[in-house]
Amino acid sequence: MNYKQAIEYLASFQNLEKGIPYSYKKTHSLKRVFTLCNVLGRPQENFKSVLVGGTNAKGSICSMLTSVLSSAGYKTGLYTSPHLTDIRERIRINGKCITKNEFASLASRIKEAISLTGQRYASLHKKLTFFEILTALSFLYFSEKQADIAIIEVGLGGRLDATNIVYPLVSVIGPVAYDHMNFLGNTLDKIAMEKSGIVKENSFTVTAQQMKPVLEVIKKTARAEDNKLFVVGEDVKYSLSEVSLSGTLFNYLGIYENYKDLKLALIGEHQAHNGATSLAVLEILKHNFYFRIDESAVRSGFKKVRWPGRFDILKRSPIVIADGAHNKDAAEKLKKTLRWILGKAELDFIILGCSADKDIKGIGAVLCPMAKNVIFTKSYSSRAADPDALAGLLSGFCKKSFIRKDPGAALSFALKSTPKNGAILITGSLFLVGEAIKIL
């Protein structure tokens, strides 16, 4: 099987990311991915891991942990989703993507393993999902490359997510907000129950600051699992010093260690919060699992961390910012960061595209008033909302709005109409951000 055939093989499995409708709670279980990984020799047991869940900030926390651990000299795997321009972005070691040949070889092994399971698991191919196959492939890769540790991002929810078959040294729960309510429930405590399903017995968990009903669920789960829980804002604290286009400066008061004037390459007050969450995890790895992580590794890792598509400066004249804010909570954090950078000045353009299953009105009500002009567009994802539908929902929040169904046309129009000292924001969907990165 070559790389193209491997991609086609993965595409043959049902794919929630493409919006194929099926009942999450009825068809999702860990049994399928456990069965597949058992056939493959249980690769998830051959490396240490940190499992990162929550609604927002998962990717940023994963990238910070990976950057610091790599700076400390560890062979560090990273598994994230979705990708922006290339599926291989999801599976990396020390920042380098899995090669096409490696991807194809592991996909071939998975195909062979499924075919050899015989009648006992005859329905395995039919029921497995794209994400389950890709997760198993990543575990195989980290196992074969003998990764010292892998940072694993939860895909959807937590309790029933394919990634949850690892037994991590530390579980992490980023900020929990309303998202994927058709799968996870329509109340915060129901969503929190799914997210806190990654909390393991007799282990450690770090949670970001949470809304009260969410934190209550997480604390209750930790007590039930005899899990040692650390809460940002209670057990560890941070203070923000500065946010600029060059990054974020903050101080950290931790479990065992304190840091002053930490420079983080990622931009935004929320990134200081994510930095504090990451530092708590790193402290646990250092003081409870004997990872050698000194101050120079922390400072170096934070300075060079990169996470494309999250307040990502794609161009500077005019400034073009890409941020995949895909729910109201993320949009509010983005707005706060923009106010740090722009003050009271308006954006010249927002290019907005959202997935149809998102809180479109919540996102638009926060962001659209910040711009002189808003262009409604769509990515090439099958989940993307039609720009006419976006305009129907959001034009009332805009000073002036346009429709450009092609993202390239939207970006070209905005660039031609914006002065060199102006600012353009591309937002609403990581799929749209990925298209913008390709175009630019």
ZIRAUR-V947857 format. One record per backbone hydrogen bond with DSSP energy under -1.0 kcal/mol. CO is the residue of the C=O (numbers start at 1). NH is the residue of the N-H. Records with the same first field share a line. If there is no record, write none. Layout:
CO->NH / NH
//
This chain:
2->6
3->7
4->8
5->9
6->10
7->11
9->12
10->13
14->130
15->18 / 20
16->19
23->27
24->28
30->34
31->35
32->36
33->37
34->38
35->39
36->40
37->42
38->41
42->45
43->46
48->150
49->169
50->152
51->172
52->154
53->174
57->61
58->62
59->63
60->64
61->65
62->66
63->67
64->68
65->69
66->70
67->71
68->72
69->74
70->73
74->76
75->148 / 149
76->94
77->151
78->92
79->153
86->89
87->90
88->91
90->80
91->98
92->78
93->96
96->93
99->103
100->104
101->105
102->106
103->107
104->108
105->109
106->110
107->111
108->112
109->113
110->114
111->115
112->116
114->117
119->122
121->124
123->127
124->128
129->133
130->134
131->135
132->136
133->137
134->138
135->139
136->140
137->141
138->142
139->143
140->144
141->145
142->147
143->146
149->77
150->50
151->79
152->52
161->164
162->165
163->166
170->51
171->206
172->53
173->208
175->55 / 56
180->183 / 184
181->185
187->191
188->192
189->193
190->194
191->195
192->196
194->159 / 197
195->198
196->199
203->228
204->171
205->230
206->173
207->232
211->215
212->216
213->217
214->218
215->219
216->220
217->221
218->222
219->223
220->224
221->225
222->227
223->226
225->202
228->205
230->207
231->234 / 235 / 236
236->233
237->253
239->251
242->249
244->247
247->244
248->264
249->241 / 242
250->262
251->239
252->259
253->237
257->254
259->252
262->250
264->248
269->273
270->274
271->275
272->276
273->277
274->278
275->279
276->280
277->281
278->282
279->283
280->284
281->285
282->286
283->287
284->288
285->291
291->293
294->298
295->299
296->300
297->301
298->302
299->303
300->304
302->265
307->310
309->324
312->322
315->320
318->317
319->424
320->314 / 315
321->426
322->312
323->325
327->331
328->332
329->333
330->334
331->335
332->336
333->337
334->338
335->339
336->340
337->341
338->342
339->343
342->345
347->372
349->425
350->375
351->427
352->377
354->385
355->358
358->360
359->363
360->364
361->365
363->367
364->368
367->370
368->371
370->347
373->350
374->402
375->352
376->404
381->384
383->356
386->390
387->391
388->392
389->393
390->394
391->395
394->397
395->398
400->374
402->376
406->410
407->411
408->412
409->413
410->414
411->415
412->416
413->417
419->422
422->319
423->348 / 349
424->321
425->351
426->323
427->353
429->433
430->434
431->435
432->436
433->437
434->438
435->439
436->440
//
